[in-house]
Amino acid sequence: MYLQGSIQRFNLACILQFLAQADCVGVLEVRDFEEYGFIYLVNGRVQAISLPVTDEKLGSRLIKAGLLTEEQLAQALIEDTQMTKEQKKAKPLGQRLIERGFTNEAQIREIMAKQTMDQVFELAHWQNGVFIYDEPERMPQFQVAIQGNVEQLLLEAYRRIDEGEESKKGKSAVEDEVCFACPVEDDCTRQIKAKYRKNDVCLWRDMGAVIDDRYDKLRDARQLYKSKEIADGATLDAEL
């Protein structure tokens, strides 16, 4: 882990700009009380973004754009049931659709670019949570990479915000983020809070409430991009 902090204190736009200027190669994990996600960076450019809770899947976006039929998607998803997790990792959905002749790389890239813009727009609304930046030994291998420019993506996101477009996730600021959904709140006292609670961490529990593994509404999603396989490098989830 190279960087970690509170999104209330350091907004995601600033963090992304910093990582882009440093030409970073790594994964920026973001988590709050409702959502988690990953931003994959290579040489300071966005390769892909995963927001599993609020984002639409690639197949749904292709159908809406008229680039794929529901029957074609259903056929590809039926194939999913016969594949192992390792096979899905090695050949993501987009790649399988291309091989079947249902779509092509240019169309996949176009939809992914639009998807990434929507994802950055959603991330620009985040007011709570934590970010964790790491540089794993094995970065995911992308069949189709978008090479998104961070500055351009952020400018587009804030243009949409200025025009009044609303986020799917919505804005939900939590005033007392550290104590929100604390699993040991019943044992806490005013004296403990006065002595141990800081801006974005509770020293009494030795961790912030947002990244407490005992908070069952949050998923410790860091393992999603860390591969334990020796032979193969990590790959992005086939459903992205």
N, C-alpha and C positions, 0 to 999 in steps of 0.2 A: 504494500500500500504506500503510495507516494503522497497523496493529498486526501484530507477528509475534513468536512466541516458542515456547518448549518446553512441551509438554503435561505433562512431568514436573514442571516448576516452577510452571506456572499451569494448573490443571485446567480442562477445558472448561466445567464448571458455573459457575465464577467468571467466565470470559470471557463466556459467554452472559448471565449476570446483569448484568455491566457494560454490555454492548451494549444490553440491554433497557432498563436504567435511563436510558441516554443517547438512547433513541428512535432508534437507528441505522437507516439504510437502506443495506444493503450485503450482501456475501457473505462468510461465514466459511468459508474452506477449511481442511480438516483432512487431514493425511496422516501415516501411519506406515509400517511396513515391509510391511504386509499389505493395507491398505485406504486409500482416499482418499474424500473426500466434500465436500459443500457444504451449508451452512445459509443459506437465503435469508431475510433480515430486512427488514421494512418497518415503520417507526415502532416498532422495538423488539419486534415480534411475528414469530413464525416463519410464513413463507408456505409454505415447502416445504423438504424435506431430500432430498438425493440421496446414497445409499450404494450405488454400483453393484455392489460385490463381494459383500456379505453380505445385501443386502435383497431381498425378494421383489418382483416386478413387480406393478403395479396389476391387470393382467388375472388373474394367479394368485390374488390376494387376493379379487377379485370372484367368482371361481369357488368358492373355499372358503366364501365367505359365502352362496352360493346365489343370487347376484344376476346371474350370467352363466353361460351354458353353454359348454362347451368348443367346441362347433360355432360359436357366435357369436364367441368369441374368435378361432378359427381363420379365420373369414370376415374379421374385421377385420385380422388379421395378413397374410392373403393380399393384401389391399388395400395393405398396407405396401410390398410388392414393386413396386408400380406407381407409387409416390410418390417424389418427390425428397426430399432431406434438408430443403430449404427448406419443402416442403409439409408434412412431418411436424412441423417446428418451428411452422409457422403453425396447425396443427390437431393437437394431441396426441391420443394414443390415447383418453383419457377423453372428449374432446369428440366424437370420431368415434363412439364407442359411444353417446353421448347422441343424436346426430343420426340414427343408425340405429334408434333406439327400443329398443336392447338394455338400456339402463339410464337413469337420470335423474340430474340434478345432485345431488339430496339423497343418493342412494345413493353416488355418487362422493365427495361431501364426507365422508360417514360413514366410508367405507373409508380415505380419505386421512388423516382425523383419527386413526384407529387405527394406520395406518402410521407417522404422525409420532411417536406415543407409543412405538412399538416402536423407531424409529430413535433417539430421545433415550435410551431405555433402553440401546441398544447403545453409543452415544457416551459414556454415563456410565461405561463400563468401560475406556475408553481410558486407558492409562498412559504410552504413548510417542508420539513424533511431534512434529509442529509444527502450529501454527495460523497462518493468514495472513488478516487481515481487510482487505478492500478495498471501495471504493465506486465501482463502475464507472459510467461516464457513462450507459449504458443498462442498466437492470435488466431481468431477464426478466419477461415479461408472462404472468401465470398465468390460465388459463381458470377454474379453480376454486381459490380461495385459502382456507386453513384458519384464518388469523389466530390461531395458537397462542400462548397465554400462556406465556412462558418459565418463570416460577415454578411454574405448575401442572404443566407438562410435567416439570420436574425433580423436583417432589415425587412425582409418579406413578412416575417412573423409580426413585427411591431407595426408595419403598415396595416395589416389586417386588424390588429388590435385598435389602432387609431380610427379605423373605419367602423368600429363598433361590432365586429364579429365576435361572437361568444364562443368560449371553449366548451367542449363536451364535458370535461371534468368539472369546470366551474371553479370559482375562487372561494376558498374556505380557509381563511386565516385562523390559526389557533393561537390565542393570546399567550397561554402558558404551555409552550410546546414540550418542555422537558417533563412536566408532570402529567401530560395528557396520556390517559390509558395506562398509567403506571401500575404494574402488577403487584407492587408491595405498598400501595397507597395507605392501606389500613394500618401499617406499622409505622408510618411516617408521622412526624410532629412538626409544629411550627418552628421549634428550636433546630431540628435537623435541617429544614429548608433554609433557615437563616444562615446556618454554618456551611452547608455543603452544596446548595444549589447555585449553579452559575448560569450564564446566559444560555448555553447550549449543551450543558452536561450536568448530571447529578453525581457528585463525587462520593456520595454515600453509597450509591449503587455501582459506582465506577463505570457508568455508561449512560448515554442519553436515552430517553424513553423511546425515541424513534428507532433505535437500532437494538432494542432489547429483544433477544431471542425468545423470551417468554411471552411476548405480546403476540397472541395467536392470529391476529388479523394481518400480520405482516409476514412475508415470506423471505427467508434469507436466500436471496436469489443470486448471490455471488457465484455459487457453484454452477450456474447455467452456462457461464462462459469459460470455466476452468475444466479442461479435459483431463481425465485420469488415464486416458488411453496413451500407450507408449508409441504405437506405430503411427497413428493418425493424429493430425492436428485438430484443434477444436473447430467446429463449424457452426454457423448460425442455424437456429431452429428451422426446420423445414417448413413450418407453417407461417413464417414471417413474410 
